Structures are given as C-alpha cells and as structure tokens.
Amino acid sequence: MTQAGGGSWRWRTYPLAILVAIVAAVVLVVVSSDGASSLSGRLGGDFPEFYAAGQIVADGDGDRLYEVDRQVEAQARYWGEEGSLILFAYPPVVAATYRVLALLDYRLAYLVHTLAMIAALGAAVLVLRSVLPVLTVHRYRLAAVAFTLTFLPMFTGVTLGQNTALVLLAGSGVWWGLHHHRDLVAGVAMGLLTLKPQYGVPLLALVVLARRWTAVAAAAVTTVVLWLASAAVSGFGWMGPWLDLTRSLSEIDQGANLHNEVSWLGLAEVALGAGSGAALAIALVAGATTVAALVWRLWTRPVLDHLTVALVLPTLLVVAPHSLYYDAGMLVVSVGALITTIPERHQPQVLALWWVAGFGHLGAAMLGVQPVALLVIATWAWAWHATSPTPEVRSRRRRPADVTG
C-alpha cells in the first residue's frame, strides 16, 4: 500500500468516522430498545447465551450451569414469544466472567460487551503492529481496526454478542510472544485460547512440534488454573456435564446451523447429510491432509514469520469440528499478512474484493451452505502459495546432494 504523505489525513479521518458511526448506531439501537427487543429484532443476537450463564453463576447455581432446563429458565425472558435457546457450552470460568455483566441491566450489559469487543479489536491491532508489516506504518492502524470491524463475519460476531474479537486478541498475543521470544506471554495467551478448545488445542500441538517448551509449560499452567477456576464455579466434576452438553450442542448444530459452518466437517455434512459416517470420514481425511500440509510448511519455514501465521489461521478454521462464519473474522490477520505479497498497485483492489466476499454470508440460508467457507479455503490457498520456498531456499536444500554426488 502506498505510503505517500498527500492523503495521510484520509487514513485517520475516514476510519475514525466509520468507527464513530458504528458506535453511535449501536448506542441508538440500545437506547431505542425495550429490554431484549429492538426495532431490528432481538437485541444482542447470541448475547442471551452468555448473559444468562452469568446470571446462573450470580444466582449461586454454578453446579447447575449445564442443565438444559436451568439454561432455558435463565434465557426465557430474553427470547419473548420465540421460546428459543442457545446452549452455553463454554467452561464455567467463562460464565463466571459474565457474572459482572449479569449484574447490569440487559441493554447496558450488551452495550458494554459490544464496546469491549471493539476495544479488543483495537488492542489486537496494537499487539500486532510490531509483527504485521502493514501495521508498521502508523497511519494504517486505525484503518486496520475499521477494516476488521466492518468485515461482515467479524462485525456479526461483535454486534451479535459473540467473543471472536477476544479470540483474535488472544491469538495475537500468542503470535507476538513467539515472534519476540516472550514465550511466557505466548504460553499464557495460548492457555486462554483453550477456553475455545477447537482452536487452542491444535495451536498448542503446533507449539509442541516447534519445541517452544517454555510456552508449552506456561500454557499448561494457565490451563490448570482455568480448570481449577471452573471447578470453583461448578464443582470438580464439571467436565462430565460439560462434555454431555457439548455433544448435545453438536447434534443441534448438525441440523439448524449447518449452513453457517466453515469447517471441513460442516461442508461435508452439508453435502452428505448431518451425522453421516461418510461425511465424517471425508472430513477426517481432509483435516489430516490440511494439518500435514501445515506441518510440512512449518518444517520448510522454520522461522515463525507473518506468512506462516497467515497459513495457520485458516488451517485452524477448517480442521476444527465446529467453526462458524463469524469465526472467519480472524482471517483479517491472514489477509493483512498476505497483502504484502502482491504488487502494490493491486493491493487496494484485492483488499476490497476480499472484504466484499465476506458478504457472501448473506446468501447462506438460501443456498444451504456457507459461502464464507470458500473465502476461508481461498485464503488458505493464498497463504500456501505465499509460503512456498523461494528458489534460493530450494537450491540450498539440493546443495548437499550435489556435493555428495
């Protein structure tokens, strides 16, 4: 992206105007709402899942957190006549963190949560500024926040009460720590990511392969601390009910939520049917192949640079058994790394095309499959190509054989 000084003010003024407009719109929706009902529908989208879990803990019922009837009771007032339910299937310590928000009025809690997620995006940009080339130019940082927030999968996650922004911040902390050899910081951030185990556990496995033992130890200690905190909320036997509820959530998602999946398993089940043994087999083969490709790249690129990380993120999304379209919001980091691999004159057009592709989600319900999944796969392919060994690297690998020959 050009760094000419003539339009510097635009890189600050336009993104700031976008961010102010979004915050103002959120405040307007909250102020004009009546409890959990707003002019645009239910206020908060998935937020009742987290808010009600916090209320359950605040009521002293942490040991009943994974009882479906208790979750129905806690969420009922936020669904009106819809009578629906979003199962809360995170570890108890996550519900405990929402206990503070549960002390607030629902509308105020949603507003605080949304603003906190926007702040988390800004914090992620600050963390990444020393490791992501495009962010080394000061004027692009505010634009990066606006670009990230308005990318539809991330925008949906932020405004519908999800925690994608926090996952992005924790992942950024892992990368920053590993890049700067602050393995203790990386390990703590990785331990926090285990609260979303479909991403945290594979990432921990990659760090084990890299033999960054301080980071692994810090992640293990952090995970144990979080487990004990969960035990303090729901008792030492909390994992049994939690796993049972997680399985129930998977069965529900296999039906109603398949069109929102971006993982290999979700795509295979769309094609072959929910719960299909053939779909599971195909997903396992595709996942194993994707992981093997990633491990190969990590071997060929021993330095954990920004391009390698650009490949890690879409890999985590497709191999996870449960990845929804708003999780794809994390791919803004990948595209921020990859954009430097194409000619400068084409960068604005590529960024615009990639950003617009995020709106493919709007056609998911009609198509029965998530178009954003194609964007995830395309980003993975772009990163795979960008991380291909250079001719110089390939030459160095052949040199020992040439000498011995």
BAMAR-576862 format. One line per 5 residues: number of its first residue (from 1); their letters; for each residue x, y, z of C-alpha. Coordinates in pm, whole numbers, plus 50000, padded with zeros to 5 digits. Each point is the difference from the previous one (the first is absolute). Layout:
REM residues N
NUM> a> X:Y:Z ~ ... .
REM end
This chain:
REM residues 405
1> mtqag> 50000:50000:50000 ~ 50133:50339:49910 ~ 50159:50202:50274 ~ 49987:50339:49826 ~ 49926:50280:50242 .
6> ggswr> 49743:50198:49795 ~ 49695:49807:50123 ~ 50121:49920:50351 ~ 49706:50177:50162 ~ 49756:49772:49817 .
11> wrtyp> 50153:49691:50163 ~ 49910:50151:50338 ~ 49680:50194:49932 ~ 49800:49749:49796 ~ 50062:49697:50225 .
16> lailv> 49928:50210:50310 ~ 49673:50116:49845 ~ 49904:49637:49928 ~ 50076:49891:50355 ~ 49810:50293:50152 .
21> aivaa> 49700:49925:49775 ~ 49997:49633:50104 ~ 50021:50082:50370 ~ 49725:50263:49961 ~ 49778:49748:49819 .
26> vvlvv> 50049:49742:50276 ~ 49917:50257:50268 ~ 49690:50109:49806 ~ 49877:49642:49967 ~ 50054:49938:50372 .
31> vssdg> 49828:50323:50107 ~ 49701:49937:49774 ~ 49956:49638:50110 ~ 49756:49864:50253 ~ 50185:49745:50207 .
36> assls> 50125:49736:49758 ~ 49774:50120:49718 ~ 50110:50264:49751 ~ 49878:50146:49673 ~ 50234:49766:49813 .
41> grlgg> 49889:49689:50190 ~ 50147:49835:50310 ~ 50267:50219:50156 ~ 50335:49828:50029 ~ 49957:49696:49777 .
46> dfpef> 50188:49727:50189 ~ 50068:50220:50303 ~ 49720:49840:50213 ~ 50209:49680:50000 ~ 50285:50171:50186 .
51> yaagq> 49795:50245:50206 ~ 49771:49726:50133 ~ 50300:49779:50083 ~ 50138:50288:50205 ~ 49668:50030:50179 .
56> ivadg> 49998:49629:50082 ~ 50340:50038:50166 ~ 49891:50322:50175 ~ 49698:49814:50139 ~ 50231:49741:50157 .
61> dgdrl> 49896:49724:49759 ~ 50340:49937:49844 ~ 49958:49628:50067 ~ 49689:50007:49778 ~ 50162:50198:49719 .
66> yevdr> 49973:49715:49747 ~ 49643:49899:50080 ~ 49798:50081:49691 ~ 49689:50083:50204 ~ 50199:50250:50207 .
71> qveaq> 50135:50166:49687 ~ 49650:50015:49850 ~ 49873:50165:50318 ~ 50284:50254:50004 ~ 49965:50093:49633 .
76> arywg> 49619:49999:49978 ~ 49950:50371:50073 ~ 50231:50097:49712 ~ 49825:49799:49731 ~ 49646:50129:50037 .
81> eegsl> 49750:49788:49808 ~ 50275:49831:49797 ~ 50060:49755:50283 ~ 50343:49913:49863 ~ 50329:49907:50165 .
86> ilfay> 50371:50024:49923 ~ 50186:49745:50206 ~ 50291:50141:50200 ~ 50279:49744:49957 ~ 50309:50190:50110 .
91> ppvva> 50193:49904:50317 ~ 49854:50140:50325 ~ 50274:50261:50040 ~ 49862:50176:49689 ~ 49656:50021:50161 .
96> atyrv> 50166:50141:50311 ~ 50152:50285:49799 ~ 49649:50093:49878 ~ 49878:50011:50359 ~ 50107:50364:50018 .
101> lalld> 49797:50088:49690 ~ 49704:49806:50139 ~ 49982:50253:50284 ~ 49913:50267:49744 ~ 49677:50057:49811 .
106> yrlay> 49993:49786:49687 ~ 50016:50296:49763 ~ 50290:50162:50184 ~ 50181:49665:50024 ~ 49969:49951:49624 .
111> lvhtl> 50132:50350:49934 ~ 50298:49947:50232 ~ 50073:49663:49841 ~ 49985:50139:49646 ~ 50228:50293:50084 .
116> amiaa> 50239:49758:50173 ~ 50018:49787:49685 ~ 50077:50308:49789 ~ 50271:50091:50252 ~ 50137:49645:49972 .
121> lgaav> 50036:50048:49624 ~ 50192:50321:50060 ~ 50221:49822:50254 ~ 50069:49720:49750 ~ 50117:50258:49745 .
126> lvlrs> 50233:50152:50262 ~ 50139:49656:50083 ~ 50053:49916:49633 ~ 50161:50327:49896 ~ 50352:49867:50055 .
131> vlpvl> 49945:49673:49814 ~ 49760:50083:49717 ~ 50176:50196:49722 ~ 49703:50215:49899 ~ 49961:50122:50359 .
136> tvhry> 50356:50126:50025 ~ 49867:50307:49816 ~ 49824:50202:50271 ~ 49731:50147:49776 ~ 49862:49655:49912 .
141> rlaav> 49925:49888:50356 ~ 49668:50178:50042 ~ 49908:49891:49649 ~ 50082:49641:50102 ~ 49756:50021:50292 .
146> aftlt> 49726:50138:49773 ~ 50073:49737:49731 ~ 49990:49721:50258 ~ 49682:50119:50169 ~ 49809:50053:49674 .
151> flpmf> 50101:49661:49856 ~ 49657:49837:50024 ~ 50097:49680:50189 ~ 50180:50205:50267 ~ 49729:50270:50005 .
156> tgvtl> 49739:49731:50058 ~ 50203:49842:50278 ~ 50046:50335:50175 ~ 49643:50126:49969 ~ 49829:49666:50069 .
161> gqnta> 50169:49949:50336 ~ 50265:49747:49899 ~ 50365:50002:50117 ~ 50189:49972:49670 ~ 50186:50324:50074 .
166> lvlla> 50136:49858:50326 ~ 50112:49683:49823 ~ 50179:50222:49747 ~ 50167:50195:50281 ~ 50118:49682:50176 .
171> gsgvw> 50130:49858:49671 ~ 50182:50326:49934 ~ 50160:49968:50343 ~ 50124:49651:49913 ~ 50155:50122:49676 .
176> wglhh> 50155:50309:50160 ~ 50152:49793:50280 ~ 50147:49737:49768 ~ 50129:50261:49756 ~ 50176:50201:50270 .
181> hrdlv> 50113:49692:50195 ~ 49775:50092:50292 ~ 49891:49641:50039 ~ 49844:50059:50341 ~ 49759:50254:49848 .
186> agvam> 49933:49769:49705 ~ 49927:49710:50232 ~ 49756:50192:50217 ~ 49815:50123:49691 ~ 49995:49644:49865 .
191> glltl> 49859:49875:50329 ~ 49719:50255:49974 ~ 49924:49869:49651 ~ 49929:49655:50145 ~ 49671:50151:50115 .
196> kpqyg> 49913:49957:49632 ~ 50164:49656:49972 ~ 49937:49946:49628 ~ 50261:50271:49941 ~ 50212:49996:50314 .
201> vplla> 50082:49628:50001 ~ 50125:49976:49636 ~ 50204:50317:50051 ~ 50158:49851:50311 ~ 50090:49689:49799 .
206> lvvla> 50178:50216:49741 ~ 50203:50173:50271 ~ 50094:49658:50139 ~ 50126:49906:49653 ~ 50202:50322:50000 .
211> rrwta> 50147:49895:50338 ~ 49934:50335:50164 ~ 49989:49834:50340 ~ 49969:50315:50211 ~ 49689:50095:49805 .
216> vaaaa> 49862:49647:50036 ~ 50063:50003:50376 ~ 49838:50342:50041 ~ 49700:49884:49798 ~ 49970:49687:50215 .
221> vttvv> 50013:50198:50324 ~ 49746:50251:49869 ~ 49770:49719:49893 ~ 50020:49838:50344 ~ 49922:50332:50168 .
226> lwlas> 49697:50047:49775 ~ 49888:49644:50073 ~ 50021:50063:50374 ~ 49812:50328:49958 ~ 49728:49809:49816 .
231> aavsg> 49995:49744:50281 ~ 49947:50282:50248 ~ 49693:50107:49799 ~ 49840:49664:49917 ~ 50176:49738:50214 .
236> fgwmg> 50286:49764:49924 ~ 49777:49776:49789 ~ 49905:50278:49758 ~ 50157:49838:49694 ~ 49749:49714:49983 .
241> pwldl> 49688:50217:49963 ~ 50196:50242:49780 ~ 50098:49724:49755 ~ 49642:49869:49995 ~ 49868:50345:49914 .
246> trsls> 50271:50048:49737 ~ 49887:49682:49829 ~ 49640:50126:50011 ~ 50111:50329:49845 ~ 50176:49811:49720 .
251> eidqg> 49683:49807:49922 ~ 49797:50322:49989 ~ 50253:50172:49775 ~ 49998:49703:49766 ~ 49644:50099:49916 .
256> anlhn> 49915:50367:50041 ~ 50347:50154:49968 ~ 50165:49802:49722 ~ 49963:50281:49748 ~ 50217:50218:50226 .
261> evswl> 50293:49757:50024 ~ 50336:50067:49833 ~ 50184:49683:50112 ~ 50067:49690:49791 ~ 49756:49804:50216 .
266> glaev> 49724:50255:49956 ~ 50046:50015:49623 ~ 50008:49621:49972 ~ 49679:49970:50202 ~ 49828:50258:49779 .
271> algag> 50082:49782:49700 ~ 49939:49655:50151 ~ 49763:50060:50290 ~ 50033:50088:50367 ~ 50155:49719:50203 .
276> sgaal> 50105:49812:49687 ~ 50284:49753:50052 ~ 50128:50075:49651 ~ 50005:50373:50081 ~ 50201:49934:50314 .
281> aialv> 50247:49784:49808 ~ 50045:50264:49730 ~ 50045:50272:50262 ~ 50263:49791:50181 ~ 50195:49942:49679 .
286> agatt> 49974:50367:49896 ~ 50097:50115:50350 ~ 50297:49764:50021 ~ 50118:50112:49656 ~ 49970:50368:50095 .
291> vaalv> 50189:49948:50325 ~ 50270:49798:49823 ~ 50038:50283:49747 ~ 50035:50251:50283 ~ 50260:49789:50182 .
296> wrlwt> 50194:49968:49673 ~ 49999:50376:49958 ~ 50113:50049:50359 ~ 50290:49767:49928 ~ 50091:50185:49681 .
301> rpvld> 49965:50340:50169 ~ 50160:49964:50345 ~ 49950:50370:50074 ~ 49652:50080:50133 ~ 49950:50303:49775 .
306> hltva> 49681:50179:49903 ~ 49945:49786:49690 ~ 50016:49676:50197 ~ 49744:50136:50245 ~ 49782:50098:49703 .
311> lvlpt> 49983:49628:49918 ~ 49940:49887:50360 ~ 49676:50197:50047 ~ 49795:49857:49710 ~ 50136:49655:50085 .
316> llvva> 49859:50028:50352 ~ 49663:50103:49859 ~ 49959:49714:49752 ~ 50128:49718:50223 ~ 49793:50094:50306 .
321> phsly> 49686:49788:50039 ~ 49798:50315:50065 ~ 50088:50331:49828 ~ 49731:50250:49911 ~ 50013:50284:49750 .
326> ydagm> 50065:50267:50265 ~ 50314:49811:50106 ~ 50131:50080:49652 ~ 50032:50359:50119 ~ 50345:49900:50128 .
331> lvvsv> 50115:49967:49639 ~ 50054:50376:49983 ~ 50341:49925:50154 ~ 50078:49759:49717 ~ 49902:50245:49729 .
336> galit> 50196:50275:50177 ~ 50309:49781:49976 ~ 49937:49876:49647 ~ 49921:50335:49842 ~ 50372:50085:49994 .
341> tiper> 50064:49706:49765 ~ 49825:50162:49703 ~ 50099:50310:49799 ~ 49924:50325:50179 ~ 49781:50135:49721 .
346> hqpqv> 49761:49704:50035 ~ 49976:49997:50381 ~ 49695:50230:50039 ~ 49797:49799:49749 ~ 50092:49667:50162 .
351> lalww> 49913:50128:50347 ~ 49666:50133:49874 ~ 49918:49672:49824 ~ 50090:49795:50306 ~ 49794:50229:50226 .
356> vagfg> 49698:49985:49770 ~ 50023:49619:49991 ~ 49915:50003:50370 ~ 49646:50105:49905 ~ 49956:49658:49844 .
361> hlgaa> 49864:49898:50339 ~ 49674:50176:49913 ~ 49924:49725:49750 ~ 50071:49709:50234 ~ 49641:49931:50107 .
366> mlgvq> 49876:49998:49641 ~ 50287:49787:49866 ~ 50009:49761:50295 ~ 50379:50031:50015 ~ 50228:50273:50132 .
371> pvall> 50169:50201:49719 ~ 50249:50139:50252 ~ 50145:49648:50012 ~ 50128:50058:49646 ~ 50173:50316:50123 .
376> viatw> 50167:49799:50278 ~ 50122:49739:49751 ~ 50114:50269:49755 ~ 50196:50173:50276 ~ 50163:49670:50091 .
381> awawh> 50098:49945:49635 ~ 50138:50355:49978 ~ 50206:49944:50314 ~ 50124:49663:49874 ~ 50121:50159:49679 .
386> atspt> 50157:50294:50184 ~ 50194:49769:50234 ~ 50145:49789:49718 ~ 50380:49975:50032 ~ 50188:50250:49788 .
391> pevrs> 50238:49876:49728 ~ 50291:50091:50230 ~ 49864:49782:50281 ~ 49939:49709:49763 ~ 50354:50041:49868 .
396> rrrrp> 50148:49986:50349 ~ 49808:49679:50070 ~ 50137:49834:49686 ~ 50357:50111:50061 ~ 50106:49717:50239 .
401> advtg> 49879:49738:49751 ~ 50187:50176:49721 ~ 50324:49994:50205 ~ 49972:49634:50092 ~ 49916:49913:49640 .
REM end
